[in-house]
Each structure stands twice: as structure tokens, then as C-alpha cells.
């Protein structure tokens, strides 16, 4: 069963104050750290800016959606994000769960 992670994040004031060179150095490190994730079966489904004009929009500026073959692969990514110092630069919220379908989700809601 696939596992999923949804990230919502926005730059903190410290990120906005960083010179472009330091931002580039940090992001180059992030890019380098992503290299082995494909071998773990990690898939990026979407990374980008959020659309603020939708009903009940999040105030976060960016969105990431990931798919994993198992919770262990997800946890490897989350550990790497934390170790990179990402949370020092971005206000960040994670939501994760295993794959399911519409009917099973309706049952979960009914039993909530």
C-alpha cells in the first residue's frame, strides 16, 4: 500500500533576509540530498506554489505532495528534511497517511 505526504510551507523572515548566494547554497544542498530518494521508491507528485484564490485556501505559499512505497521511505525523507535545517527557514506543516479509497474514507469519517 502506498503512503503519502503533503507538505505546506512558507518562508520565514530569516529566509527572506538571506542573501541570494546563501539561499542558492542551501538549495544546492537540498538538491544534492534528494539524489538517493528515487532508489527508495520515493516519487514527487507535485512541488510548487499554492493557489491562494480557492475556497478555504491555506495561507501557505508552497505545497509538496509525495508518494512512497512504505512508511520507512517516508520517514527517511522526513529525517532528511529535518536534518537539512529546512524547518529553520520555513514555516512547515506535514500531513501523512496510507493510501485508501473513497468508500473506506467515508467509513473512517462515519466512525470518527
Rosetta blueprint (number, residue, H / E / L):
1 X L
2 X L
3 X E
4 X E
5 X E
6 X E
7 X E
8 X E
9 X E
10 X E
11 X E
12 X L
13 X H
14 X H
15 X H
16 X H
17 X H
18 X L
19 X L
20 X H
21 X H
22 X H
23 X H
24 X H
25 X H
26 X H
27 X H
28 X H
29 X H
30 X H
31 X H
32 X H
33 X H
34 X L
35 X L
36 X L
37 X H
38 X H
39 X H
40 X H
41 X L
42 X L
43 X E
44 X E
45 X E
46 X E
47 X E
48 X E
49 X E
50 X L
51 X L
52 X L
53 X L
54 X L
55 X L
56 X L
57 X L
58 X L
59 X L
60 X L
61 X L
62 X E
63 X E
64 X E
65 X E
66 X E
67 X E
68 X E
69 X L
70 X L
71 X H
72 X H
73 X H
74 X H
75 X H
76 X H
77 X H
78 X H
79 X H
80 X H
81 X H
82 X H
83 X H
84 X H
85 X L
86 X H
87 X H
88 X H
89 X H
90 X E
91 X E
92 X E
93 X E
94 X E
95 X E
96 X E
97 X E
98 X E
99 X L
100 X L
101 X L
102 X H
103 X H
104 X H
105 X H
106 X H
107 X H
108 X H
109 X H
110 X H
111 X L
112 X L
